[in-house]
Amino acid sequence: MSLLSTLNPQQREAVEATDGPLLILAGAGSGKTRVITYRIAHLIAACGVAPESIVAVTFTNKAADQMKERVASLLSENLETWPHISTFHSFCVRVLRRDIDRLGYTAAFSIYDEDDQARVVKTCLEELGLGEQFITPRAVLGRISYAKNRGLRPEDLYRQAVDPASEKLASVFDLYDRKLAQANALDFDDLLLKTVELFYNAADVCERYNQLFRYILVDEYQDTNRIQYQLIRQLTLAHQNLCVVGDEDQSIYRWRGADIENILNFERDYPATRIIRLEQNYRSTQLILDAATAVVSRNLARKGKTLWSDRGRGERVARVEARDADEEARYVAGEIERALRDDERATIGVLYRTNAQSRVMEEGMRRQGINYRLVGGFSFYARAEIRDALAYARLCTNLRDSAAFLRVVNSPPRGIGLTTLEKLQESARRGNLSLWQALEEELAAKLLPARSLKALEGFHRLMQELAAERERATMSEFFRTLLDRTTMLEVLRAEDTPESESRIENLQELVNAAAEAEERGETLAEFLDHAALVSDADQFDERARVTLMTLHSAKGLEFSTVFLVGLEEGLFPHKLSGDDDAAIEEERRLCYVGMTRAKNRLGLTWARTRRSFARESFEDTRPSRFISEIPQELLEPVTLSLGSAKPRLAWDNTVNSAEDIERFLAERGRAPRKSSVGGLQLGAPPEKRRWKLGTQVRHPKYGLGTVIDCEGDGEDAKLTVSFPGFGTKRLIERYASLRKA
């Protein structure tokens, strides 16, 4: 094919090596999708292979669709049949719809989603007399999925049980499976598991598919789990025309069941394997590749490759040291603004380890007026757990807020069912009352069943306690109490899944946000207004050239400039990695993935201090070990300081003298009166007021500033201070740590 002339020598070799087992080690940015699609087209057009005998499987519908489109563009003739290009799960559904009767199901089986599964598990817990006090349905599902992805069955869990709790979990798993079978239903994991079971138990079915599918291609092989491995083995019993494409250095889904040993041991499983390395990178400059390779080469679980680029050496990698997360976000936003201004085609990716880190970055983008899109999760204030916590706070502030009432009345579950809620809503409609008023009337009347009344009384008491706490506590203390008394954190910890850990971190970050609002002198009502406006304005912008996402979401993407933020020990590598060598190696691969998303510029940032769950003082941090693993000659050190920040050209940043203050206040109809010593003040006489207008002060975070307003006396005084470069800040003296300059 003349097409092959567009491939480099290694790509062409991989396309033309059609028979026998082939392992293509495709480095980041080396054109692996190009090789897969050209290989399929070559098999059909040059080798005369029947299209229907080719199967290519990948992990996402998007990747599968892209493959189909590229193959179609390469094969200009109209084919009567087409190769099977799909996800693993779609392939299995196709097989099962035809032959699942051999396992006792009918072809009309249902596929249960997570909500369906949770309902079944909840029923199982109730029937076994365990209830959610033993374990939550989500936690059960996580353990069942973990077992299924490793080919374990309920009887295996029974045999492995080491205590009564393990035995109970096995009994729930057993009943869950029986209920699905009774309903002629499969869950997502079953689609793979039942296909493998079918091939093992029905030899004639397995043989038929071996004869039908003569060429198997597997994309992202490093991400396959044990069951996917077994499926591929079963499909290649009659032949070994298997081509797998992957990169062990980009295996980042161990927590989801991926087994890196599948790619590391491929030659053991297929002794006749031919290995081809794709090492020419078409994306990044050489210095970026050298830095990324320096990090990942510390891993032991790898085959190794040497990436090279003909795009030139490029700029050194920026190693940025910030004072705190706020300064880190300001730096990133400022650099992005310059990049967008200097290059109209620039694309920027801001990558972080956990979803919770998006908040401070989002706020940095908004302060700078930068449009962005958020990938890999909702905008911080739009996430379900954040909306739940804010709804509790809204209801404490305004008990007539029926929308907030409905959101939190049974979240987390407290036994208030739909029937009870329908009665409350009917009561509210009949009496033209808010739901809170209807609740109080029903509690007074005591006409509801005893169980419902008890649950409603508990919720009523909880909200009264939280409302009282709101009046006496600081904002961050209030949110801490809210998360504790509502058991939101407790329920998420019980789930014990990566998703629940992410939600816990988000809720802790909400407390951090409240503490920062406190430092600005905001009230709870003002904070809730801010959060509501952020949620409303945070629309997904397809035209945005700036993308914020987690490192896991960034796999397969590329940007002209990339910032990896929050490179600190405990954050990245994540604290959950602990001393687990395998987990640290996966974190290192994740860093490699993030670094190799960059085409032209790469920045690695860390903050010397970072607020941890709204503690009174910022915690000192240590830079990530991944930074120290990069040779110094590849790095460009950048140390930020508050004094180097350029003031914005706004009035509030020019207020730095008594004359400016006088003019500032006069324009707002609040002309100050002169004191006997020439200073400026409001209200109280000089001897009773510590902070005079025009007083120069120093703040540990914002540096030198000028007092331009003061309300109240003593430790509860609310100060408005102008900080050049940072705008005006409203501070409460008790928490501000201010001292006179």
WOVENTA-V939896 format. One record per pair of residues at least 4 apart in sequence whose C-alpha atoms are under 6 Angstrom apart, sorted by the first residue. I is the first residue (numbers start at 1). GAP is how many residues later the second one is. D is the distance in whole Angstrom. If there is no record, write none. Layout:
[[I:GAP:D] [I:GAP:D]]
This chain:
[[7:4:6] [7:5:6] [15:24:5] [19:222:5] [20:220:5] [20:221:4] [21:219:6] [21:220:5] [21:221:5] [21:222:6] [21:252:5] [22:221:5] [22:251:5] [22:252:5] [23:221:5] [23:252:5] [24:221:5] [24:251:6] [24:252:5] [24:253:6] [25:221:5] [25:222:5] [25:252:5] [26:6:6] [26:220:6] [26:221:5] [26:252:5] [27:220:6] [27:251:6] [27:252:6] [29:252:5] [29:253:6] [29:254:5] [30:248:6] [30:250:6] [30:251:5] [30:252:6] [35:4:6] [37:34:5] [38:4:6] [41:4:6] [42:4:5] [43:4:5] [43:6:5] [44:4:5] [44:5:5] [51:31:5] [51:32:5] [52:29:6] [52:30:6] [52:31:5] [53:159:6] [53:160:4] [53:161:5] [54:29:5] [54:159:6] [54:161:5] [55:29:5] [55:30:6] [55:161:5] [56:29:5] [56:160:6] [56:161:5] [56:162:6] [57:28:6] [57:29:5] [57:30:5] [57:31:6] [57:161:5] [58:29:5] [58:161:5] [59:28:5] [60:27:6] [64:22:5] [92:99:6] [93:4:6] [96:4:5] [97:10:5] [100:5:6] [101:4:5] [101:5:5] [105:79:6] [109:75:5] [109:76:5] [110:75:4] [111:74:6] [111:75:5] [111:76:5] [112:4:5] [112:75:5] [118:19:6] [121:16:6] [122:15:6] [125:5:5] [125:6:5] [126:5:5] [130:4:6] [132:4:5] [138:357:6] [139:356:4] [141:4:6] [147:5:5] [148:4:5] [150:76:6] [152:4:6] [154:16:5] [154:19:6] [154:20:5] [157:4:6] [157:13:5] [158:9:6] [158:12:6] [161:5:5] [161:6:6] [172:4:6] [180:5:5] [181:4:6] [186:4:5] [190:4:5] [194:4:6] [196:35:5] [198:4:6] [199:7:5] [209:4:6] [210:25:5] [210:28:6] [215:26:5] [216:26:5] [217:25:6] [217:26:5] [217:27:6] [218:26:5] [219:26:5] [220:25:6] [220:26:5] [221:23:6] [221:24:6] [221:25:5] [222:24:6] [222:26:6] [222:29:5] [222:38:6] [222:41:5] [223:28:6] [223:35:5] [224:4:6] [224:34:5] [225:32:6] [225:33:4] [225:34:5] [236:4:5] [248:54:6] [249:340:5] [250:339:6] [252:334:6] [252:338:6] [253:5:5] [254:4:5] [261:4:6] [267:4:5] [267:6:6] [279:28:5] [280:27:6] [280:28:5] [280:29:6] [281:27:6] [281:28:5] [283:316:5] [284:315:4] [285:26:5] [285:27:6] [285:28:6] [285:29:5] [286:23:6] [286:27:5] [287:26:5] [289:4:6] [291:339:6] [292:300:5] [292:303:6] [293:4:6] [294:336:6] [295:334:6] [296:292:6] [296:293:6] [299:286:6] [316:318:5] [316:319:5] [316:320:6] [317:285:5] [317:286:6] [317:318:5] [317:319:6] [318:285:5] [318:317:6] [318:318:5] [318:319:6] [319:285:5] [319:317:6] [319:318:5] [319:319:6] [320:284:6] [320:285:5] [320:318:5] [320:319:6] [321:285:5] [321:286:6] [321:318:5] [322:5:6] [322:6:5] [322:285:5] [322:318:5] [323:284:5] [323:285:5] [324:283:5] [324:284:6] [324:285:5] [324:286:6] [325:282:6] [325:285:6] [329:32:5] [329:35:5] [330:34:6] [333:31:6] [333:32:6] [340:4:6] [340:6:6] [346:214:6] [347:198:5] [347:212:5] [347:213:5] [348:198:5] [348:211:5] [348:213:5] [348:214:6] [349:198:5] [349:210:6] [349:213:5] [350:198:5] [350:212:6] [350:213:5] [351:198:5] [351:199:5] [351:200:5] [351:213:5] [352:198:5] [352:199:6] [352:213:5] [353:197:6] [353:198:6] [356:149:6] [356:150:5] [358:4:6] [359:21:6] [365:5:5] [366:4:6] [371:173:6] [372:172:5] [372:174:5] [372:175:6] [373:167:6] [373:168:6] [373:174:5] [374:173:6] [374:174:5] [375:174:5] [376:173:6] [376:177:6] [378:4:6] [378:5:5] [381:5:6] [381:154:6] [382:153:6] [387:4:6] [391:13:5] [395:4:5] [395:6:6] [395:9:6] [396:71:5] [400:34:5] [402:33:6] [405:4:6] [410:4:6] [410:6:6] [415:40:6] [424:14:6] [427:11:6] [428:4:5] [428:5:5] [428:6:6] [428:7:6] [428:10:5] [433:4:6] [442:4:6] [453:4:6] [469:4:6] [470:8:6] [473:4:6] [473:5:6] [476:35:5] [476:38:5] [476:39:5] [481:4:6] [482:4:6] [483:5:5] [492:8:5] [508:105:5] [511:103:6] [512:101:6] [512:102:4] [515:99:6] [517:5:5] [518:4:5] [519:212:5] [520:209:5] [520:210:4] [520:211:5] [521:209:4] [521:210:5] [521:211:6] [522:4:6] [534:4:6] [551:43:6] [558:39:4] [559:39:5] [559:40:6] [560:38:6] [560:39:5] [560:40:5] [561:37:5] [561:39:6] [561:40:5] [561:41:6] [562:36:5] [562:40:5] [563:39:6] [563:40:5] [563:41:6] [564:40:5] [565:40:5] [566:39:6] [566:40:5] [567:5:5] [567:39:5] [567:57:5] [568:4:5] [568:38:6] [568:54:6] [568:55:4] [568:56:4] [569:4:6] [569:53:6] [569:54:6] [569:55:5] [570:4:5] [570:5:4] [573:14:6] [577:6:5] [577:7:6] [598:4:6] [608:12:6] [608:13:5] [609:9:6] [609:10:5] [609:11:5] [609:12:6] [610:8:5] [610:9:6] [611:7:5] [611:8:6] [645:80:6] [646:79:6] [647:77:6] [647:78:3] [648:77:6] [652:75:6] [653:71:5] [653:74:5] [655:5:5] [655:6:6] [656:50:6] [658:36:5] [660:4:6] [665:5:5] [665:6:5] [666:4:5] [666:5:4] [674:4:6] [674:6:5] [675:4:5] [680:12:6] [680:13:5] [681:11:5] [681:12:5] [693:14:5] [693:15:5] [694:12:6] [694:13:5] [695:11:6] [695:12:5] [696:9:6] [696:10:5] [696:45:5] [697:7:6] [697:8:5] [697:42:6] [697:43:4] [697:44:5] [698:5:5] [698:6:5] [698:40:6] [698:41:5] [698:43:6] [699:4:5] [699:39:5] [705:17:5] [705:18:4] [706:15:5] [706:16:5] [707:13:6] [707:14:4] [708:12:6] [708:13:6] [709:10:6] [709:11:5] [710:8:6] [710:9:5] [711:6:6] [711:7:5] [712:5:4] [713:4:5] [715:18:5] [715:19:5] [717:15:6] [717:16:6] [718:13:6] [718:14:5] [719:11:6] [719:12:5] [720:9:6] [720:10:5] [721:7:5] [721:8:5] [722:5:6] [722:6:4] [723:4:5] [731:5:6] [732:4:6]]
